[in-house]
Amino acid sequence: MARRKSTTVEPDDFTERILDVNVSEEMQESFLEYAYSVIYARALPDARDGLKPVQRRILYTMDQMRLLPDRGHVKCARVVGQVMGQLHPHGDTAIYDALVRTAQAWTMRLPVVDGHGNFGSPDSGPAAMRYTECRMAPAALALTAGLEADTVDFRPNYDGKEVEPSVLPAAFPNLLVNGASGIAVGMATNIAPHNLVEVVQALRHLIKHPNSTLESIMRFIPGPDLPTGGKIIGLEGIADAYAAGRGSFKVRATTRIEQITPRRKGIVVTELPYLVGPEKIIEQIKTAVGNKKLQGIADLKDLTDLANGTRLVIEIKNGFNPEAVLEQLFKLTKLEDSFAINAVALVEGQPRTLGLLEMLQVYLQHRLEVTLRRTRFWRSKAEERLHLVDGLLIAILDIDDVIAIIRGSDDVGAARAKLMEVFELTVTQTNYILEMPLRRLTKFSRLELETEQQELQARIAELTEIIDDEQKLRAVVSDELAQVAKDHGTPRRTVLLASGGAPKVSAAEPLEVPDDPCWVLLSVTGLVARTDHGEDLPASQDRSGHDVIGSAIRVTARADFGVLTSAGRLLKLSAIELPTVPVTAQAPNLAGGVQLSELIMLEQGERVLGLTTLTDDSPGLAIGTRQGVVKRVNPEVLGKDAWEVIRLADGDEVVGALELTDPEADLVFVTTDAQLLHFPAAAVRPQGRTGGGVAGIKLAAGAEVCFFGAARPDDAVVVTVSGSADALPGTDAGSVKNTELGEYPAKGRATAGVRCHRFLRGEDQLILAWVGRGPALATAASGSPVPLPEPTGKRDGSGMGGSQPVLGVGSGTVGTATS
């Protein structure tokens, strides 16, 4: 027992009394009062309008202040002060927090407050209320519309000096559309947002079919629609929540794997799970990387902004499988999060756990009652006006007698009694006539009054039909819901997936990319990529607009390879840094490749000519220069990123460099004056990388080498394009000729060769030449194919007019080629 001191003041003396109180009973009563207050007056939403008391009071106050969407914003502090002073005595912090939440587009599926200023982010709070501004959003008008039409009951505020609505009319089911969350004493609520259009469709179906089952309703509402989008994985928990009011589901961020830099791939996150911010994800990733729980992350950038929305870029280290890293991210961070539905709301003043069908039924019953009360109110107003119009019509027929009676009466009471007696008017009609200025009474048109009388009678009859016929009442509610969905509905943002949506990376699959065989491909337009396997590549006869492959080498995914340039340099690159491209039945599609010039540093005027492997058992290189020098290079791999493979004379440059994979092939020179020379590769003795080469072809005065390569005479073709030296590069389509290499006899090294193309009028040189395994394929600068004539046996003939300028030529059978 506890003792409570009680002091009672008497007129003449002071008397002290001590009361004995049971502590257990006192604590129980006080706690129950506190719990009751939290549950009913603060934490739980009403199932009818989906609002907590503080949210309802904010919207009602803003409606009373006429802070409409077409008016200017006002300081949030002004709204908070008005709400706290009149309706909500629980502190400005709670009011402002509730106001901010109703304005956040990432929290509410359909925001009801239009905020101006810093209203925070998923990771940070808003600015102080003295800095931010607000007004009602268009959706808020749908919640408050009809308050003036006696649609809901009002109750006294906390001090009895004001009144407030016990619930809002709510023209849309806010509890489902915007969801709710709150923690009371001994209970909590957590309801996910949904799509307005889907919920309205379900309600209209329920109006038409009152005995609908949950399964039929879920055809319209398959799952939540979160403001931040994302993907819901697995629908079993949603079905449980819709059936019993409790369940959970997983939400995944929307991600895609992109080539974010020329060297690296990355994971781009464009949508995050509900109420998860990018800063939280970044912190979790950094912690996991620091604890060695997460591997493969090279860099992390938050490119989120107001213009483009969420964009979180996670750069993956070379050699790691992006899909496997993404699976790790789902496990270790909030990129995959769970949402537990606990649908608790107040129904008739009592907290209840509601399933989807019950929530729709409670709202629908509320909306039917609101519409019925509003219809009765409108009919009452129409009947009152009709009553006055009937009186005016009686009075206007004898307006002179009415005026005479008024003027002849001693006072208003006498005039009222006389008018009621003579014209059989009611008190209301008589008072209306007496209070009306005489100038207005004389201007009344009988025709206008009769028209208004007919309209009012028709309106009353229409409203009476709605009141008396429940089906018409339900039809009105259905039409109004459809209009709200039309005005405020938006497409679904969250994707629903019965499973993960894509095959998960197998636990047995390594996180790092295995060192499996693959091909490194270089196109004529400079795109480089690697394939995801090392199998033989199909012939690219049907390229479907793809680029022509100019060079291809077989390596492994983690191996280094070399890039040969016109400056006689070999630059080292790693295959793991290249993007992978698919291999179709027709040809590798290099559209997903990257420009090689973005991966290596080239000097001014330096061009990429081909690729080579970097192994000790490499067959070596064959190099030809513009001044006719040829060199075979012994394989040599150095421990640096770049080295020279030929010593060039002043003014000379390499025009062709390739890996000599076929020792039986002939080395081929083609000059600008249309001379072709081919001789066995064995005629050139291999040298070290510092050697300067030997004479390869004898050049005429003013001529230069325009092509050097290697090919077998029995399966190779020669493509030559002639034109004018005065034409701008890339503008002259020229004359194109296609001939089998076997038509040209072999000659000795350092000889002049034989003519391979006869010039037409206006042509004075070869602007392009290529020799390689047939069939030959040509491409324009855009990467689109250029048709070539069929091979002919005329080794010294002229060419045919080309359809467009040719950028380069490659082999239709994938292998090493040069353009």
C-alpha positions in Angstrom: 0.0 0.0 0.0 1.1 3.6 -0.6 0.1 6.7 1.3 -1.1 9.8 -0.5 -1.1 13.1 1.3 -4.2 15.2 0.7 -4.5 18.8 2.0 -7.9 20.4 2.3 -8.2 24.2 3.0 -10.9 25.2 5.5 -12.0 28.7 6.3 -10.5 28.9 9.7 -7.8 26.2 9.9 -5.8 23.7 7.8 -6.7 20.0 8.0 -4.4 17.3 6.6 -5.7 14.0 5.4 -3.6 11.0 4.2 -5.3 8.5 1.8 -4.2 4.9 1.4 -4.0 3.9 -2.3 -3.3 0.5 -3.8 -0.2 0.9 -6.0 -1.0 -2.0 -8.3 -4.5 -0.6 -9.0 -3.2 2.9 -9.4 -0.5 1.8 -11.9 -3.0 -0.3 -13.8 -5.6 2.5 -14.1 -3.0 5.1 -15.1 -1.3 2.8 -17.6 -4.6 1.8 -19.2 -5.6 5.4 -19.6 -2.2 6.2 -21.2 -2.5 3.1 -23.5 -6.0 4.0 -24.5 -4.9 7.5 -25.3 -2.0 6.4 -27.5 -4.0 3.7 -29.3 -7.1 5.8 -30.1 -5.8 9.4 -30.2 -2.3 9.1 -31.7 -0.8 5.9 -33.2 -3.4 4.0 -35.1 -5.2 5.2 -38.3 -8.9 5.0 -38.8 -9.8 2.3 -41.4 -12.3 4.7 -43.1 -10.0 7.6 -44.1 -6.7 5.9 -43.3 -5.5 8.9 -41.2 -4.1 9.2 -37.8 -5.7 12.0 -35.7 -2.7 14.3 -36.2 -2.8 13.8 -40.0 -6.5 14.4 -40.1 -6.2 17.6 -38.0 -3.4 18.9 -40.3 -5.5 18.4 -43.4 -8.7 19.8 -41.8 -6.7 22.9 -40.6 -5.2 23.5 -44.0 -8.7 23.2 -45.5 -10.0 25.7 -43.1 -7.1 28.0 -43.8 -7.9 27.6 -47.6 -4.4 26.5 -48.4 -5.6 25.2 -51.7 -3.3 23.8 -54.5 -3.9 27.0 -56.6 -2.9 29.3 -53.7 0.6 30.2 -52.6 2.6 28.2 -50.1 2.7 29.3 -46.4 5.3 28.6 -43.7 4.9 25.2 -42.2 5.4 26.8 -38.8 2.1 28.7 -39.3 0.2 25.5 -40.0 1.8 23.6 -37.1 1.0 26.5 -34.7 -2.7 26.5 -35.9 -3.0 22.8 -35.5 -1.4 22.7 -32.1 -3.4 25.7 -30.8 -6.8 24.5 -31.8 -6.8 20.7 -32.2 -3.6 18.8 -31.3 -2.0 19.6 -27.9 0.8 17.0 -28.2 3.6 19.2 -29.3 4.9 20.9 -32.5 7.5 18.2 -33.2 4.9 15.4 -33.6 2.7 17.7 -35.8 5.6 18.8 -38.1 6.9 15.2 -38.4 3.4 14.1 -39.6 3.1 17.0 -42.0 6.6 16.3 -43.5 5.7 12.6 -44.0 2.5 13.4 -45.9 4.6 15.5 -48.3 7.4 13.1 -49.1 7.0 11.4 -52.5 9.3 8.5 -51.4 7.1 7.8 -48.4 3.5 8.4 -49.7 2.3 6.8 -52.9 0.0 9.8 -53.4 1.3 12.8 -51.3 -1.5 14.9 -49.8 0.7 17.9 -48.9 2.6 19.9 -51.5 5.9 20.9 -49.8 8.3 23.6 -50.8 11.8 23.6 -49.5 13.9 20.9 -47.8 11.6 18.2 -46.8 14.5 15.7 -46.2 15.4 12.5 -47.9 15.3 8.8 -47.1 18.6 9.3 -45.3 18.2 12.7 -43.6 15.5 14.8 -41.9 13.9 18.0 -43.1 14.8 21.6 -42.4 13.2 23.4 -39.5 9.5 24.3 -39.9 10.4 28.0 -40.0 12.2 27.4 -43.3 9.8 25.1 -45.2 6.5 25.9 -46.8 3.4 23.9 -47.6 -0.1 23.8 -49.1 -2.6 21.1 -49.9 -1.8 18.8 -52.7 -4.6 18.0 -55.3 -5.2 14.6 -53.7 -5.9 16.3 -50.3 -9.0 18.0 -51.8 -10.4 14.5 -52.5 -10.0 13.6 -48.8 -11.7 16.8 -47.5 -14.3 17.4 -50.2 -17.8 17.3 -48.7 -17.0 18.5 -45.1 -19.4 21.4 -45.6 -22.2 19.0 -46.6 -22.8 17.3 -43.3 -21.0 14.1 -44.6 -19.3 13.3 -41.3 -19.8 13.9 -37.6 -17.9 16.6 -35.7 -16.7 16.5 -32.1 -15.4 19.0 -29.6 -11.6 19.6 -29.5 -9.5 19.0 -26.5 -10.7 22.1 -24.6 -14.3 22.2 -26.0 -13.9 25.5 -27.7 -13.6 24.2 -31.3 -14.9 21.3 -33.2 -13.1 18.8 -35.5 -14.3 16.1 -37.9 -14.2 12.6 -36.4 -13.2 11.3 -39.8 -12.7 12.8 -43.3 -15.1 12.1 -46.2 -12.1 10.5 -48.1 -13.0 10.1 -51.8 -10.3 7.5 -52.2 -9.1 4.6 -49.9 -6.1 6.4 -48.3 -5.3 3.5 -45.9 -4.4 1.2 -48.8 -3.1 3.8 -51.3 -0.7 5.6 -48.9 -0.3 2.8 -46.3 0.3 3.5 -42.6 2.8 2.9 -39.8 2.6 3.4 -36.1 3.5 2.0 -32.8 1.0 2.0 -29.9 1.1 0.4 -26.5 1.0 -3.3 -27.0 0.3 -3.1 -30.7 1.6 -1.7 -33.9 0.5 -1.2 -37.5 2.4 -1.4 -40.8 0.5 -1.2 -44.1 2.2 -1.0 -47.5 1.2 1.6 -50.1 -0.8 0.4 -53.1 -1.7 1.7 -56.6 -4.7 4.0 -56.7 -6.0 2.7 -60.0 -5.8 -0.9 -58.9 -7.6 -0.3 -55.6 -10.3 1.7 -57.3 -10.8 -1.1 -59.8 -11.2 -3.6 -56.9 -13.7 -1.3 -55.2 -15.8 -0.9 -58.3 -15.8 -4.6 -58.7 -16.8 -5.0 -55.0 -19.6 -2.5 -55.5 -21.0 -4.5 -58.4 -20.4 -7.8 -56.8 -20.8 -7.4 -53.0 -20.1 -11.1 -52.4 -16.7 -11.1 -54.1 -14.0 -13.4 -52.7 -10.4 -12.4 -51.9 -9.2 -14.3 -54.9 -11.3 -12.2 -57.3 -10.2 -9.0 -55.6 -6.5 -10.0 -55.9 -7.0 -10.1 -59.7 -7.2 -6.3 -59.4 -4.8 -5.8 -56.5 -2.0 -8.3 -57.0 0.4 -6.6 -54.5 1.7 -3.4 -53.1 2.9 -0.6 -55.3 5.7 1.2 -53.4 6.5 4.8 -54.1 10.2 4.1 -54.7 9.5 1.2 -57.2 11.8 -1.8 -56.9 10.9 -5.4 -57.3 8.8 -7.5 -54.9 10.2 -11.0 -54.8 7.8 -13.8 -53.9 4.0 -13.4 -53.6 3.2 -15.9 -50.9 3.7 -13.4 -48.0 1.4 -10.9 -49.8 -1.4 -13.5 -50.1 -1.1 -14.3 -46.4 -1.3 -10.6 -45.5 -4.3 -10.0 -47.7 -6.0 -13.0 -46.1 -5.3 -12.5 -42.4 -3.8 -9.0 -42.1 -0.3 -10.3 -41.4 2.5 -11.3 -43.8 5.8 -10.3 -45.2 7.5 -9.9 -48.5 11.0 -9.1 -49.9 11.8 -6.0 -51.9 14.8 -5.7 -54.2 16.4 -2.7 -55.7 16.2 -2.3 -59.4 19.6 -2.9 -60.8 21.4 -3.4 -64.1 24.9 -4.3 -65.1 26.5 -1.8 -67.4 29.9 -1.0 -69.0 30.4 2.1 -66.9 34.0 2.8 -68.0 36.0 1.4 -71.0 37.8 -0.9 -68.7 35.2 -1.9 -66.0 31.7 -3.0 -65.6 29.5 -1.8 -62.8 26.2 -2.3 -61.1 23.8 0.7 -61.5 21.0 1.0 -59.0 18.1 3.1 -60.1 15.4 2.1 -57.6 15.8 1.3 -53.9 13.6 -0.7 -51.5 10.9 1.2 -49.7 12.3 3.7 -47.1 15.9 2.8 -47.8 18.2 5.6 -48.9 21.4 5.6 -50.9 23.6 6.8 -48.0 22.6 3.8 -45.9 23.5 1.5 -48.8 26.9 3.2 -49.2 27.6 2.9 -45.5 26.7 -0.8 -45.5 28.8 -1.5 -48.5 31.8 0.2 -47.0 31.4 -1.7 -43.8 31.2 -5.0 -45.6 34.2 -4.2 -47.7 36.2 -3.2 -44.7 35.3 -6.4 -42.8 36.3 -8.5 -45.9 32.8 -9.8 -46.2 32.3 -8.3 -49.6 34.8 -8.6 -52.5 35.0 -7.2 -56.0 34.0 -3.6 -55.3 36.5 -1.1 -56.9 34.5 2.2 -56.4 31.2 3.5 -55.3 29.5 6.7 -56.5 26.2 8.3 -55.6 25.0 10.2 -58.7 21.4 10.7 -57.3 19.9 14.1 -58.1 16.5 15.7 -58.4 16.6 15.7 -62.2 17.4 12.0 -62.8 16.4 10.4 -59.5 18.2 7.5 -57.8 21.5 6.5 -59.5 24.0 4.5 -57.4 27.0 3.3 -59.4 29.0 0.4 -57.9 32.2 -0.2 -59.9 33.3 -3.9 -60.1 37.0 -4.9 -60.1 38.3 -6.6 -63.2 38.2 -10.3 -62.9 35.1 -10.5 -60.7 31.7 -11.7 -61.9 29.2 -8.8 -61.6 26.3 -11.1 -61.2 28.0 -12.9 -58.3 28.9 -9.6 -56.6 25.3 -8.4 -57.0 24.1 -11.6 -55.2 26.5 -10.7 -52.4 25.1 -7.2 -52.2 21.6 -8.5 -51.9 22.6 -10.7 -48.9 24.8 -8.2 -47.1 23.0 -4.9 -47.6 19.6 -3.3 -47.8 19.5 -3.6 -51.6 17.2 -6.5 -50.6 14.9 -5.7 -47.7 11.8 -7.2 -46.1 8.5 -5.5 -45.4 6.2 -7.0 -42.7 2.5 -6.2 -43.1 0.6 -5.8 -39.9 -2.7 -4.3 -40.9 -4.1 -2.9 -37.7 -6.6 0.0 -37.9 -9.5 1.4 -35.9 -12.9 0.1 -36.9 -15.9 1.7 -35.0 -13.4 2.9 -32.4 -11.8 -0.5 -31.8 -8.4 -1.7 -33.1 -8.7 -4.7 -35.5 -6.4 -6.6 -37.7 -7.9 -6.4 -41.2 -7.4 -8.4 -44.4 -7.6 -6.8 -47.8 -11.2 -7.6 -48.3 -12.2 -6.2 -44.9 -10.3 -3.0 -45.5 -12.1 -2.5 -48.8 -15.5 -3.3 -47.2 -15.0 -0.9 -44.3 -14.0 1.9 -46.6 -16.8 1.2 -49.0 -19.4 1.3 -46.2 -17.9 4.6 -45.1 -18.1 6.1 -48.6 -21.7 4.9 -49.1 -22.6 6.6 -45.8 -20.8 9.8 -46.8 -22.5 9.9 -50.2 -25.9 9.2 -48.6 -25.5 12.0 -46.0 -24.2 14.4 -48.7 -27.2 13.6 -50.9 -29.6 14.2 -48.1 -27.9 17.5 -47.3 -28.1 18.6 -51.0 -31.8 17.6 -51.1 -32.5 19.5 -47.9 -30.9 22.6 -49.4 -32.8 22.2 -52.6 -36.1 21.8 -50.8 -35.4 24.9 -48.7 -34.7 26.9 -51.9 -37.8 25.5 -53.6 -39.9 26.5 -50.6 -38.6 30.1 -51.0 -39.1 30.1 -54.8 -42.7 28.8 -54.3 -43.4 31.8 -52.0 -41.8 34.3 -54.4 -44.0 32.9 -57.2 -47.1 33.5 -55.1 -46.0 37.0 -54.1 -45.0 38.1 -57.6 -48.5 37.3 -59.0 -49.9 40.0 -56.8 -46.9 42.2 -56.2 -49.0 45.4 -55.9 -51.1 43.9 -53.1 -47.9 42.7 -51.4 -46.5 46.2 -51.5 -49.7 47.7 -50.3 -50.0 45.3 -47.4 -46.4 46.1 -46.3 -46.9 49.8 -46.6 -50.2 49.7 -44.8 -49.0 47.7 -41.9 -48.0 49.4 -38.6 -45.0 47.2 -38.0 -43.2 44.1 -39.3 -45.2 41.7 -37.2 -48.5 43.1 -38.6 -47.1 42.9 -42.1 -46.0 39.3 -41.6 -49.3 38.2 -40.2 -51.3 39.9 -43.0 -49.2 38.4 -45.7 -49.5 34.9 -44.2 -53.2 35.3 -43.9 -53.8 36.7 -47.4 -51.4 34.6 -49.5 -51.2 31.5 -47.2 -47.4 31.8 -46.9 -45.3 30.1 -44.2 -43.2 32.0 -41.7 -40.0 31.3 -43.6 -41.5 32.4 -47.0 -42.9 35.6 -45.4 -39.7 36.5 -43.7 -37.7 36.0 -46.9 -40.1 38.4 -48.8 -40.0 41.0 -46.0 -36.2 40.9 -45.7 -35.7 41.2 -49.4 -35.1 44.8 -50.7 -38.1 46.1 -52.7 -35.9 46.8 -55.7 -35.0 43.1 -56.0 -38.6 42.0 -55.6 -39.8 44.1 -58.5 -37.1 42.8 -60.8 -37.9 39.1 -60.3 -39.0 37.5 -63.5 -41.8 35.0 -63.2 -40.4 33.0 -66.1 -37.0 32.8 -64.3 -38.6 31.7 -61.1 -40.7 29.1 -62.8 -37.5 27.7 -64.6 -35.7 27.6 -61.3 -38.7 25.9 -59.7 -38.7 23.1 -62.4 -34.9 22.6 -62.0 -35.2 22.3 -58.3 -38.1 19.9 -58.5 -36.1 17.7 -61.0 -33.0 17.9 -58.8 -35.0 16.9 -55.7 -36.5 14.0 -57.6 -33.0 12.9 -58.7 -31.6 13.1 -55.2 -34.6 11.3 -53.8 -34.0 8.4 -56.2 -30.4 8.1 -55.0 -31.5 8.1 -51.4 -34.3 5.6 -51.9 -32.4 3.2 -54.3 -29.3 1.6 -53.0 -28.1 0.5 -56.4 -28.2 4.1 -57.7 -26.3 5.2 -54.6 -23.7 2.5 -55.2 -23.5 3.6 -58.9 -22.7 7.2 -57.8 -19.9 6.0 -55.5 -18.5 3.9 -58.3 -18.5 6.8 -60.8 -16.9 9.1 -58.3 -14.1 6.6 -57.5 -13.5 6.2 -61.3 -13.1 10.0 -61.6 -10.7 10.1 -58.7 -8.6 7.4 -60.3 -8.6 9.3 -63.6 -7.5 12.5 -61.9 -4.9 11.2 -59.6 -3.9 7.7 -60.8 -0.4 6.8 -62.0 1.1 3.7 -63.6 2.4 0.9 -61.3 6.0 1.4 -60.2 6.8 -1.8 -58.4 7.4 -5.0 -60.4 5.9 -8.2 -58.9 7.9 -11.3 -59.3 6.8 -14.8 -58.2 10.5 -15.6 -57.8 13.8 -13.8 -58.2 13.0 -12.9 -61.8 16.4 -14.1 -63.0 18.5 -17.2 -62.3 20.6 -16.7 -59.2 24.3 -17.3 -59.4 25.0 -20.8 -58.3 26.8 -21.1 -55.0 29.3 -23.3 -56.7 30.1 -20.7 -59.3 33.2 -18.7 -58.3 33.0 -15.0 -57.5 35.9 -14.2 -59.7 35.8 -14.8 -63.5 37.6 -18.1 -64.3 40.6 -18.1 -66.6 38.7 -19.8 -69.4 39.6 -19.6 -73.1 38.1 -16.8 -75.0 38.5 -14.7 -78.2 39.7 -11.1 -78.2 38.2 -9.3 -81.2 39.1 -6.0 -82.9 36.8 -4.5 -85.5 37.7 -2.4 -88.4 36.0 0.6 -86.8 38.2 0.2 -83.7 35.8 -1.6 -81.3 37.4 -4.2 -79.1 35.7 -6.9 -76.9 36.1 -10.5 -75.8 33.8 -13.4 -76.1 32.5 -15.4 -73.2 33.9 -18.7 -74.5 36.8 -19.9 -76.6 35.0 -22.1 -79.1 35.5 -21.7 -82.8 33.7 -18.6 -84.1 31.1 -18.9 -86.8 31.6 -17.3 -90.2 30.1 -13.9 -90.4 28.4 -14.1 -93.8 25.2 -12.7 -92.4 26.4 -9.7 -90.3 23.0 -8.0 -90.0 24.7 -4.6 -90.0 27.5 -5.7 -87.5 31.0 -4.3 -87.8 33.7 -6.3 -89.7 36.2 -8.1 -87.5 39.7 -7.0 -88.4 41.7 -9.0 -86.0 41.0 -12.0 -83.7 43.2 -13.9 -81.2 42.5 -16.8 -78.9 43.6 -16.2 -75.3 42.2 -16.8 -71.8 40.1 -14.5 -69.8 42.8 -13.4 -67.4 45.7 -13.4 -69.9 47.5 -10.3 -71.3 47.5 -9.6 -75.0 49.3 -7.1 -77.3 48.1 -4.2 -79.4 50.3 -3.5 -82.5 50.4 0.2 -83.7 51.6 2.1 -86.7 54.4 3.5 -84.6 56.0 0.1 -84.3 55.0 -0.3 -80.7 53.4 -3.2 -78.8 51.0 -2.1 -76.0 50.0 -4.6 -73.3 46.4 -5.0 -72.2 44.5 -7.6 -70.1 41.6 -9.4 -71.6 39.7 -9.2 -68.3 39.4 -5.5 -68.8 37.3 -5.9 -72.0 33.5 -6.1 -72.2 32.1 -9.4 -73.2 29.9 -9.8 -76.3 27.6 -12.6 -77.3 28.4 -14.9 -80.2 25.3 -15.5 -82.3 24.8 -18.2 -85.0 25.9 -15.6 -87.6 28.8 -13.7 -86.0 30.1 -12.0 -82.9 28.2 -8.8 -82.3 30.7 -6.1 -81.4 28.0 -3.5 -80.7 28.7 -4.0 -77.0 32.4 -3.4 -77.4 34.5 -0.4 -76.5 36.7 1.8 -78.6 40.3 0.6 -78.2 41.6 4.1 -78.2 39.8 4.6 -74.8 41.9 1.8 -73.2 45.4 2.7 -74.5 47.3 6.0 -74.9 48.2 6.6 -78.5 50.5 9.2 -79.8 49.4 11.8 -82.3 48.8 10.1 -85.7 49.4 6.6 -84.2 46.9 4.0 -85.4 46.0 0.5 -84.1 46.8 -2.2 -86.7 46.2 -5.6 -85.0 46.3 -7.9 -82.0 48.8 -10.5 -80.8 49.1 -13.0 -78.0 51.8 -12.6 -75.4 53.2 -16.0 -74.6 56.6 -17.6 -74.8 55.4 -20.1 -77.5 54.0 -17.3 -79.7 54.7 -17.8 -83.4 56.1 -14.3 -83.6 55.1 -11.2 -85.6 55.3 -10.1 -89.2 55.6 -6.4 -89.8 55.5 -4.3 -93.0 56.2 -0.6 -93.3 55.1 2.2 -95.6 58.6 2.4 -97.2 58.6 -1.4 -98.1 60.5 -2.8 -95.1 59.5 -6.3 -93.8 60.5 -7.8 -90.5 59.7 -11.1 -88.7 60.0 -10.6 -84.9 61.0 -13.4 -82.5 58.5 -13.7 -79.6 59.6 -11.7 -76.6 57.4 -10.7 -73.6 58.7 -7.9 -71.4 57.6 -6.8 -68.0 56.3 -3.4 -69.0 53.2 -1.9 -70.6 54.7 -0.9 -73.9 57.8 -1.6 -76.1 59.1 -1.2 -79.6 59.0 -4.2 -82.0 60.8 -2.6 -84.9 63.3 0.2 -85.4 61.8 2.6 -87.9 63.7 4.9 -90.3 62.8 8.6 -90.3 59.5 9.2 -91.9 58.5 5.6 -92.0 55.6 3.9 -90.2 54.1 0.4 -89.9 51.1 -0.3 -92.3 50.6 -3.9 -91.3 51.4 -6.0 -88.2 50.1 -9.4 -87.4 50.8 -12.6 -85.5 52.2 -15.1 -88.0 50.1 -18.1 -87.0 50.5 -19.9 -90.3 54.3 -20.4 -91.1 53.3 -21.7 -94.6 51.6 -18.4 -95.5 53.0 -15.8 -97.9 53.7 -12.3 -96.9 51.9 -9.8 -99.1 52.6 -6.2 -100.1 50.3 -3.9 -102.0 51.5 -0.4 -103.1 49.6 2.8 -103.9 50.6 2.4 -107.6 48.8 -0.9 -107.7 51.7 -3.3 -107.5 51.3 -6.6 -105.6 54.1 -8.8 -104.3 53.8 -12.0 -102.3 56.6 -14.4 -101.3 57.0 -17.1 -98.6 57.4 -16.0 -95.1 60.4 -18.3 -94.7 62.3 -15.9 -97.0 62.5 -13.5 -94.1 64.9 -14.4 -91.2 63.4 -13.6 -87.8 65.1 -10.8 -85.8 65.0 -9.5 -82.3 62.8 -6.5 -81.4 65.6 -4.0 -81.9 66.2 -5.0 -85.5 65.2 -2.7 -88.4 64.0 -5.4 -90.8 65.0 -6.0 -94.4 63.8 -4.9 -97.8 60.4 -6.3 -98.6 59.3 -4.7 -101.9 60.9 -2.5 -104.4 59.0 0.8 -104.7 58.6 3.0 -107.7 59.3 6.7 -107.3 56.4 8.4 -105.3 54.8 5.0 -104.4 54.2 3.8 -100.9 53.0 0.5 -99.3 49.2 0.7 -98.5 48.8 -2.9 -97.3 50.9 -5.6 -95.7 49.6 -8.9 -94.5 49.9 -12.7 -94.7 47.7 -15.2 -96.6 47.7 -18.5 -98.4 47.4 -18.1 -102.2 44.9 -21.0 -102.5 42.1 -19.5 -100.4 42.8 -15.7 -100.3 41.3 -12.8 -102.2 42.6 -9.4 -103.1 40.3 -6.4 -102.6 41.5 -3.1 -104.1 39.8 0.3 -104.2 41.2 3.0 -106.6 40.6 6.7 -106.5 42.1 10.1 -106.8 44.8 11.4 -104.6 43.2 14.9 -104.6 39.9 13.6 -103.0 39.2 14.2 -99.4 39.6 11.0 -97.2 36.3 9.2 -96.8 34.5 11.0 -99.6 35.6 9.0 -102.7 33.8 5.6 -103.2 36.3 4.8 -105.9 36.3 1.7 -108.1 36.3 -1.6 -106.3 38.0 -4.8 -107.6 37.9 -8.3 -106.0 40.4 -11.0 -107.3 41.7 -14.3 -106.1 45.3 -14.1 -104.8 46.1 -17.2 -106.8 45.9 -15.1 -110.0 49.1 -13.3 -109.1 52.4 -15.1 -109.4 54.8 -15.1 -106.5 58.0 -13.1 -106.9 61.1 -12.9 -104.9 61.6 -10.7 -101.9 62.6 -7.1 -102.6 61.2 -7.2 -106.2 58.5 -4.9 -107.6 55.8 -7.5 -107.9 53.0 -7.4 -110.5 50.2 -5.0 -111.4 46.9 -5.7 -109.5 44.6 -2.9 -110.6 44.2 -0.8 -113.7 43.2 2.8 -113.1 40.3 4.5 -114.8 40.2 8.1 -115.9 40.5 10.4 -112.9 42.1 7.7 -110.8 45.8 7.8 -109.9 46.3 5.5 -106.8 44.9 2.8 -104.6 43.2 4.3 -101.6 42.6 1.0 -100.0 43.8 -2.6 -100.4 43.3 -5.8 -98.4 44.4 -9.4 -98.9 43.0 -12.2 -96.7 41.0 -15.4 -96.6 37.8 -15.2 -98.5 35.0 -14.3 -98.6 35.8 -10.6 -98.1 33.5 -8.3 -96.2 33.6 -4.5 -96.3 32.3 -1.9 -94.0 31.6 1.8 -94.0 32.6 4.3 -91.3 29.2 3.9 -89.7 29.8 0.1 -89.4 27.1 -0.7 -92.0 28.1 -3.3 -94.7 29.3 -2.3 -98.1 28.6 -4.8 -100.9 31.7 -6.0 -102.9 31.8 -7.5 -106.4 32.3 -11.2 -106.8 35.9 -12.3 -107.3 37.1 -12.2 -110.9 40.1 -13.7 -112.7 41.3 -10.5 -114.2 44.4 -9.7 -112.2 45.2 -6.5 -114.1 41.6 -5.3 -114.7 39.9 -2.1 -113.5 37.3 -2.0 -110.8 33.6 -1.3 -110.5 32.1 1.8 -109.1 31.5 1.6 -105.3 28.2 2.3 -103.6 29.8 4.3 -100.8 33.3 4.9 -99.3 34.9 1.8 -97.8 36.5 2.2 -94.3 38.0 -1.3 -94.1 37.8 -4.9 -95.2 37.8 -8.1 -93.2 37.5 -11.8 -93.7 34.1 -13.5 -93.7 35.8 -16.4 -92.0 36.9 -15.0 -88.6 40.7 -14.9 -88.3 43.5 -12.5 -88.5 43.0 -9.7 -90.9 44.1 -6.1 -91.5 42.5 -3.1 -93.0 
